Amino acid sequence: MDKSWMHSDRRSKAYEFGVEAFLNFAVENLLTTTHIRCPCVKCVNLKLFGVGIIRDHVYFNGIDQSYKNLTFHGEPWEATTNASRNVEEDDGHSRYSFVYEEIDMDDNDFGDFGSDPYEFANVIGDGDQPVYPGCTKYTKLSALVKLYNLKAKHGMSDVCFTELLILQGDLLP
C-alpha cells in the first residue's frame, strides 16, 4: 500500500485520498470486528474505533509517522525486514540496535510472533483491557508504559522499581 500520503499536508487532496485508501484497505482486511485500531498520533494503534472516528482522528491528530508496516490493518507481516520493532533499517542496522546491544537483547527475545502476525495482534489486544474492572482511564498496556516511563525518568534501579510495585500492591485494598 502506498504510504506517501502520510507525509502530506493534512489539508491536501493527497492526504484525503490516502486516508480513504487506508480506511478501505483496513476495512477489507477486518477479521472479526467492525472496529479497527486507530493509527493516529494519540491512539498509536492501542484503541479500537469505527471508521468515522478513525477518519476524524487521522485528520485532527495526524497519523503516527513511525507506523511503517500496517500489520494491524492487514498488510502482510513479511513486508518489512524488521517487523518485530516496526522501525526503519539504516545500512542493515536498526535505528535502535544500540539499545538492544546495551541491554544484551536480540530479535529472539521478542518471542516467536513472526509465523503468525494475528497472534501478536491478539497479545497486543490483551493490553487494551482495563487495569481493573471499571477502570476507564488506563489499559494494562498504557499503565505498564507509564510505569516504565516513570522508572526511566527517575533512573530507578530494577530493585527499587520492584520494591515500589510490591509496596503499591500492599497498599491497595
C-alpha distance (Angstrom), angle and dihedral (degrees) to the residues before:
residue distance angle dihedral
M1 . . .
D2 3.80 . .
K3 3.81 110.3 .
S4 3.79 100.1 177.0
W5 3.82 89.7 105.2
M6 3.81 89.6 68.2
H7 3.80 89.7 74.7
S8 3.82 95.1 45.4
D9 3.78 126.0 103.5
R10 3.81 108.1 -84.9
R11 3.82 89.5 -128.0
S12 3.80 93.7 56.2
K13 3.80 128.4 101.3
A14 3.82 89.0 -124.4
Y15 3.81 89.8 60.6
E16 3.81 91.7 44.8
F17 3.81 92.9 51.0
G18 3.80 90.7 43.4
V19 3.81 93.0 52.4
E20 3.80 91.2 49.8
A21 3.83 92.0 47.0
F22 3.81 89.9 48.7
L23 3.81 93.0 49.1
N24 3.82 92.1 47.2
F25 3.80 89.7 49.3
A26 3.81 91.9 48.8
V27 3.82 93.5 47.7
E28 3.81 91.7 48.6
N29 3.80 89.0 54.4
L30 3.82 98.3 46.6
L31 3.78 111.6 134.8
T32 3.79 109.9 -164.1
T33 3.77 109.9 -23.7
T34 3.77 141.5 61.0
H35 3.80 91.1 -131.3
I36 3.77 126.6 79.6
R37 3.79 133.8 -166.8
C38 3.77 114.9 -87.4
P39 3.83 112.0 -125.9
C40 3.81 95.7 -166.8
V41 3.80 121.2 128.0
K42 3.81 92.6 -102.2
C43 3.82 99.8 43.4
V44 3.85 98.2 36.2
N45 3.83 92.5 -168.1
L46 3.81 93.1 -56.9
K47 3.82 97.6 107.5
L48 3.80 130.4 59.3
F49 3.81 121.8 -139.4
G50 3.76 142.0 155.7
V51 3.80 120.4 -91.5
G52 3.82 94.9 -98.1
I53 3.79 94.3 55.8
I54 3.79 92.0 44.7
R55 3.82 90.3 51.1
D56 3.82 89.5 52.9
H57 3.82 93.0 46.4
V58 3.82 93.3 49.5
Y59 3.81 90.4 50.7
F60 3.81 97.8 42.3
N61 3.81 100.3 36.1
G62 3.81 101.4 24.1
I63 3.78 126.2 -126.7
D64 3.80 122.1 -70.5
Q65 3.82 102.7 -98.4
S66 3.81 92.3 -155.0
Y67 3.81 91.5 62.8
K68 3.80 96.2 99.0
N69 3.81 100.8 151.5
L70 3.79 113.1 47.4
T71 3.80 94.4 -147.5
F72 3.81 92.9 142.8
H73 3.79 88.7 56.8
G74 3.80 102.0 46.6
E75 3.79 105.5 -82.1
P76 3.82 110.1 140.5
W77 3.79 115.1 -95.5
E78 3.81 92.1 -129.9
A79 3.82 92.1 60.5
T80 3.80 91.0 97.7
T81 3.78 132.6 41.8
N82 3.77 91.9 -138.2
A83 3.79 103.1 40.3
S84 3.80 94.8 143.7
R85 3.82 90.8 70.4
N86 3.82 99.2 21.3
V87 3.81 92.9 -138.8
E88 3.78 132.0 129.4
E89 3.77 121.4 -96.5
D90 3.80 120.4 -129.6
D91 3.82 116.9 -164.5
G92 3.80 89.7 -21.8
H93 3.83 94.4 -54.5
S94 3.76 126.3 104.7
R95 3.77 115.4 -116.8
Y96 3.82 85.8 -122.4
S97 3.81 98.2 42.3
F98 3.80 91.8 111.8
V99 3.81 89.0 62.6
Y100 3.80 92.9 52.3
E101 3.79 91.1 46.6
E102 3.81 91.1 49.8
I103 3.79 94.0 52.0
D104 3.80 92.7 37.2
M105 3.81 98.0 -115.3
D106 3.77 131.1 142.2
D107 3.81 134.4 -175.6
N108 3.81 90.6 -85.3
D109 3.81 89.5 67.2
F110 3.80 90.1 70.0
G111 3.79 93.4 68.6
D112 3.78 129.1 -121.1
F113 3.79 102.3 -57.0
G114 3.81 94.6 127.7
S115 3.78 93.6 88.3
D116 3.82 96.5 53.2
P117 3.81 119.3 26.0
Y118 3.81 91.1 -174.8
E119 3.80 90.2 61.3
F120 3.81 88.2 56.8
A121 3.82 90.2 47.8
N122 3.82 89.2 51.7
V123 3.81 91.3 51.7
I124 3.80 90.2 49.7
G125 3.82 88.7 45.8
D126 3.80 89.0 58.8
G127 3.79 86.4 62.3
D128 3.81 88.6 62.4
Q129 3.80 90.2 69.1
P130 3.82 117.0 105.0
V131 3.82 116.8 -98.2
Y132 3.80 88.0 -118.6
P133 3.82 132.7 -2.7
G134 3.78 110.1 -71.9
C135 3.82 95.7 17.8
T136 3.80 110.0 134.5
K137 3.79 100.0 169.2
Y138 3.83 102.3 62.2
T139 3.77 137.3 30.3
K140 3.79 121.5 -153.8
L141 3.79 89.9 -102.1
S142 3.82 96.5 45.8
A143 3.81 91.0 48.4
L144 3.80 91.0 50.0
V145 3.81 91.6 49.4
K146 3.81 91.4 48.6
L147 3.80 91.2 50.2
Y148 3.80 92.9 49.6
N149 3.81 91.1 46.7
L150 3.81 88.8 52.1
K151 3.80 89.9 49.6
A152 3.81 92.0 50.6
K153 3.81 95.1 41.9
H154 3.80 92.7 56.0
G155 3.81 97.1 35.7
M156 3.79 93.2 -120.5
S157 3.77 117.5 179.6
D158 3.80 119.5 -126.1
V159 3.81 89.7 -108.4
C160 3.82 92.7 51.1
F161 3.79 92.1 46.2
T162 3.81 92.7 48.6
E163 3.81 91.2 49.6
L164 3.81 90.0 49.8
L165 3.81 90.7 53.2
I166 3.80 91.5 48.0
L167 3.81 90.3 49.8
Q168 3.79 90.9 49.0
G169 3.81 90.2 51.5
D170 3.80 91.0 49.7
L171 3.81 92.2 50.7
L172 3.79 94.5 53.3
P173 3.82 116.6 91.9
